């Protein structure tokens, strides 16, 4: 029971725990729901949605988990419950069944035994009675005969016999024989006192002889009670001997004597009697004793047996088995019970009691229950088996059996407490049940806990998964939206650019307006600047979005990487000089000259990077380094010093293994180029190194205030770099500033050539004195030169320079002649020595013009000082853009014509060296050739002059006439050309020729200089038109006249030496000159050319090297029309822009900071168009192919307003036809003009036929669209060598469309609606050289 | 005096058209192109535009009425209309055309019909304004001629 007590409490604990857990869980979820809204309030709008989303998701997942848990638990509970029930049921039922059957047997057996006892008693009683009867009959018959015999004998005999019987049956209570005559003999055994009595009566009338009397009347019926005296004798129970005296007793007092009356019918009678002396009922049987002969009844024999033994038996049984038993008669009188309760009632004599009235309450209630249940309608055999009868407080089995004796049917009832039979079973069953239940609850609890633990794991996983899914979802959405954004922006490019173009165009129109006040003009200019800035920003964003949306297509074309970068550095250096920042280009020698890639994008990358650096660098330097990594992406050392060293090492190594590197290039057509952009600006915080490449990200937000910008530049750079298969990142740098490192994967052209000029200077043992202001560039340059085998000195300021000069030349003085400086003498010395010796002039001094003190006039003294070294060394001057013209003139006057613009980089240095070496050679050769010439001095001088001239003219003419340009170029490099590559005798005449011309040029040059100075010092706009015009007219006309003459001479002279193709040039040149004359009345062109003149004359010589000239010559001569090769056009464009830009800057110092405006072509033209000009397109004839009548009309009007002649056609077919006609005419003209003897005829031919200078081609047209038409035109042109510029006009603004346009052979691209300024600038850029 | 009033009226009309978004800056460019050398330029262009648009709209209506719509043709016409309207500066017509083209690309007939109606609506609205404008201009012209005489 203790276990049973413990188990419930043990069971309660997990239950309680579980309950608690559930409660906390519910609370938890409630808390969560209740906390979330607060969070929402705190975090505000953007997170709200997400939170909502999460909350609902979270809650729903909680609920689902909760429900799942509950379901699993319920299922577990059901399972365990069923198992328990089944187990309990089977154990219980089987036990119960078996025990029930056993119990039934037991009960039956139990009841059967007393009944059997009763039965035995009855039988034995009957037997005894029968025996007594038989014996009595015998005795009577024996004594019948002698009737006279003493009845006493008979009685004695009977007594003995009866005693014998009586003593043999101890169970007998009494045997009585009552004779007919009323004599009674009886033996009685008192069981209580264990005494045996003999009872007899004596008849009163035969009082003398009792026996006799008795005998005598034996067969006679007599009134027995009448007179009889009853006696009782005590007997020895064993022997039957008389033990005591007889005592008189009242009749029938002790026992009931069966009388004759009872046996009248002669059958045995049974009944239950009650004796006075015994508590128990008695069973009495009576049989008559018949006369043997007569058959009359002579006596009645009665036997009584106490039923007490039955009761005792019952008691014994009950003692052993517990329970209650009783026997009743059919009527319900209790005959025997297992209790000690009295069976008889003493109320009115001793009587049997009904079972229902029994004192023992169990028996009574049992009897009552039976009565109630069955009443009088007992089943036939009276058998009742009832279980689970509640009597009192206990359950009992009640079984009753029926014993159908004749005359005495008996009913036995047994009441056995259930506990006795099933007590243990029930207990065990209960215990089992309890154990089972507790076990199952334990299992359930453990199971639930397990489920909770397991599902909590699962639910965590589920939660994580749900979060992951939601994250993925969110990411997808975000990506989609950002993609949409990019797509949108990319698609919007047209829509965005159009209004901007309109705004800018309208502003230009406004600027044109003459009636603006100065303030208005300033405001409009400001607006225009802002608009341009906005457009640039838009372009940036659109570029970015284009890259991001994957619409940017990188083109793959060969280009000269070095030249592009040099151009870039040139451009930025101008900007940097004002900032006191040096811009240095440091490209390693092993870099391939020509690579394949998208040059525009690469330039954009470096433009962005450098402009970014410039923005943040207030002083110091910006270095653009580049090197080639071959196949191995070797790690770069961190430290800048070590970097340089390693770079050097790298270079050296690559030089040594050049052939190996070359092989590698050939193997894989891709090459990885590494670049570094280093500055000494404010630097970037290391934590921002990654984020600066993000959109709209700036390292320091405050920089926006100081420097402006949107933070898009670096993002675009990174996107572009990634697109080109490279990487960009910020690298740790020693000292202040930022170091950006990027790699680009570029294609290699098929015939790759690595720069291979290095070794050729080795033989000249040159010494170089670098007097440069910038420390970094100087050190890099000197290092490079030293690697090349030059000896270098470095000087950073004037004093240093003078010191070095004095030092060096004092030594030299001692070494060379001590005579005063005589140029011819000095030249003579090397002549006599070897060819390669530079003749004492083996010292090159590169002087930065900024070393001179320009603020005062000291520079003149300084120049004079330097002049004394002129003969001993070669000077190369580095000019900056703002170097005053006076200095230049002075320099030129002094014979320093080797001038270059800042910054100094390797290509320029190489060119200088080339020039020096060649000059040296030239002098040597000339010396050897003209040993006997007496005009040594003059020759030299004129040569110097000549080269000045060439510079001036080359720039001058370049814009007016390409033909002239070409010629001038030929002349410019004339001297170098002929000396280096050809046999001297063929050049000799032309040289002298040029000499002649150059002498004529001197005054001309001066005239040309005049407007230059004006342009520099004065505002361009305020410049008097007339003045310029007349002045220039005069100058240029003169120039042309003499040039014309020169050309003629030149041609004649050159027939023998140059190929016949050159002959074609002449008429063209004439035509070109004619055209140029016609154009001279346009001040714009003139002005522009003059501006350019100033700046080009420095650039040109350095840009063109020998190879280029050769190429150009061949190209030119093969071309009939005054066209130009693309490369040249590009260069020219570049130089034009730059020069205009510079002019603009010079004139408008206020706008210095907007320098990079003019990077864009259209801007540049817009600026140049500030020069008042009504007919920029004057004289041009334009073919307009446009199907839309409205657009046709509009465009025609626009163009006509600009002075162009427009012929409009409706579709591509007509356009092609028109071009065909023109080409035929051209062909004719060409054929005619090849005869070259009649210039006038050529001219007239030209005027007769309409010649289109340009085609504006709509892309979408009926019959033949723009692309097809262009293809056709290009096909037609294929044989002729002509190239008519075709400009696409399309409503599509995508770069892919642009690419498509350019692919089919169009030269430029305009978007609808047409912006007139852009159109004009485009047309001008394409046609200018054709004029 | 009357001429100046008329001019003011004309200016007001044009300005209101700009304000309503019927016209955009392209029209300004057109106006700018008109000067002494080609006095009726704007009128000419507008007339051209009207004629052209009328033709295209008739074609489009015809095409849309057919059971099987040839979307490529429709697209070509709409593109033309878009080009001409954008070069005149008829902004609303242009926008409607862009919408129309989108439906066209989707081959959405219902949308096309709706878009066509929008285009027509915008066009007629614009045309009525243009007519008023042209009338005004012609009257101004007449006055000026008279004054010269």
Boltz contact constraints between the chains, C-beta under 6 A:
constraints:
  - contact:
      token1: [A, 502]
      token2: [B, 25]
      max_distance: 6.0
  - contact:
      token1: [A, 1188]
      token2: [B, 83]
      max_distance: 6.0
  - contact:
      token1: [A, 1188]
      token2: [B, 84]
      max_distance: 6.0
  - contact:
      token1: [A, 1189]
      token2: [B, 48]
      max_distance: 6.0
  - contact:
      token1: [A, 1190]
      token2: [B, 45]
      max_distance: 6.0
  - contact:
      token1: [A, 1190]
      token2: [B, 48]
      max_distance: 6.0
  - contact:
      token1: [A, 1190]
      token2: [B, 49]
      max_distance: 6.0
  - contact:
      token1: [A, 1190]
      token2: [B, 84]
      max_distance: 6.0
  - contact:
      token1: [A, 1190]
      token2: [B, 87]
      max_distance: 6.0
  - contact:
      token1: [A, 1190]
      token2: [B, 88]
      max_distance: 6.0
  - contact:
      token1: [A, 1191]
      token2: [B, 87]
      max_distance: 6.0
  - contact:
      token1: [A, 1193]
      token2: [B, 45]
      max_distance: 6.0
  - contact:
      token1: [A, 1194]
      token2: [B, 87]
      max_distance: 6.0
  - contact:
      token1: [A, 1197]
      token2: [B, 33]
      max_distance: 6.0
  - contact:
      token1: [A, 1197]
      token2: [B, 41]
      max_distance: 6.0
  - contact:
      token1: [A, 1291]
      token2: [B, 83]
      max_distance: 6.0
  - contact:
      token1: [A, 1313]
      token2: [B, 26]
      max_distance: 6.0
  - contact:
      token1: [A, 1313]
      token2: [B, 86]
      max_distance: 6.0
  - contact:
      token1: [A, 1313]
      token2: [B, 87]
      max_distance: 6.0
